Amino acid sequence: MIPVRFFAAMLGAFLLLIGVLSFFGVVDFGAPTAGLYAGPGQLIGMFQIDGLHNAIHILFGIWGIAAGLASWGAARLYAQLAGLFFGLLFLLGLFFISQNYGIFGSFMMFNPADNFLNLILSGLSLFFGLVPDFRPRYA
């Protein structure tokens, strides 16, 4: 499989899994919850999560899997746009993390661990999104 397609599909699967499990409180090491969990909490005791975070994870997950399975161009576009999105979140996190760990007040829960992860995801996504296609060309 072409690296960018594999990356898009794997990142998508990871984000989808995290998004779905977080909605049910399965990965929240705080107090266990029953039913849909849309309130603020922590993922593996480190990353702030809330309903908006979970929805974004699910949407980016579905998009990544679809792009990875579709074509090289779709996967590359996904990686580039995901890289820009996570990079923007990283920059917002640098300047707008408030005392209560919310971006722009309490619009989306965010903390320094989230910010570091966004930097890593941005770098990886941009790397795979900007690598040229090295497949052999046959006449």
N, C-alpha and C positions, 0 to 999 in steps of 0.2 A: 504494500500500500504506500502511496505517496505520503511523505512526512507531514505536509500541511493538512491533508485529509485525515490522517490518523490523529494529529493534534486536535483538530476541530472536533472530531467525534469523541475523543477521550475527555477533552475539556467540557464538552457538552454533557457527556454522561456524568461526569463528576458534579457539575453545577446542578443538573437535574436531580441527582440523588440527594445532594445537600439540601436543595430547595424543598423537595418533597418530605424528607425526614424532619427538617426543621419545622414544617407546618404542623407536624404531629408531636413535636416536642421530644422525639426519639433521641436526638443527639444533644439535647440540652442537659448538661450535668447538674443543673440547679434542681429546683423542685419539679418532680414529674407532673405532667399535665395530661388531661384526658381530652380527646377531641381535637378540633383544629386549634392550633396555637398561633395566634397572630400578634400577640403582645411582645414587648421587648424581652429579651433574654440573652443567653450566651451560648454560642456553639462551641462545644468541647471546652467550656470554661474560659475561653479566650476571646472569641469574636462576637461582637454585638450582632444580634439578629432581630428582625421584626417582620411584620407582614410584607412590607415593601421589599426588604432584602430578599425574602423568600420568593416573592413573585418575580423579581429580577433574575434570581438564580434559575427558576423554572423556565422563564422565557429564553434566557441565554442558553440554557441547556438544550431545550428543544431545537432552537435555531442551530446550535453547534452540531448536534447529531445529524440534523437534516442536511446541513452544508457539507459535513464530512462524507455523507453517503452520496451526495448529489454529484459533485464535480470538483476538479482542482480549483477552478475559478471561484466557485461558491465558497469553498473552504478558505481560500486565500482572502476573499472579501470579508468573511466572518472573522478571521484572525486579525485582519487590519482594523476593522471597526471595533472589535472587542478590545484590542490593544489601545485604541484611542479612548474608548469608554472607560476602561480601567485606569488609564493614565489620567483622564480628567477627574475621576474619583480620587485618585492619589493626590492630585493638586488641590482639589477641594478640601481633602482631609488635612493637608498641610496648613491651610489658612483658615478653615472654618470649623474645626472641631471645637465645640463649646465645652463648658465645664460638665454638662450632663451627657457628654459623648454623642450629641446630636449634630447633624449637619443642618445649618440654617434653623437653629432652635431644636425642634424635635421632629423635623421632617423625615429624617432617616437616621436610625441609630448607627453609630460609627465610633471606633476607638483606634488607638495607634496600631494594634494588631491587624485590624481591617486595612488600615492604610498601608502597612508593610506588604500584606498579601496582595493588595491592588497593584502595588509597584511590581511585584514579582509576576503577577498575571499579565500586566501590561507589557513588561519586557519580553516574556515568553511569546505572547501573542504577536507582538510586533516582529519579533525575530522570525517566527514561522510565516507570518503574513508577508514579509518582505523578501524572503529567500526566493530566488528565481527557480523556475521549473527546470530540473536537471534530467528529465526523462530523455532517453535517446530518441532522436528523430530519424525515422526511416523514410526513404524516398519512395 
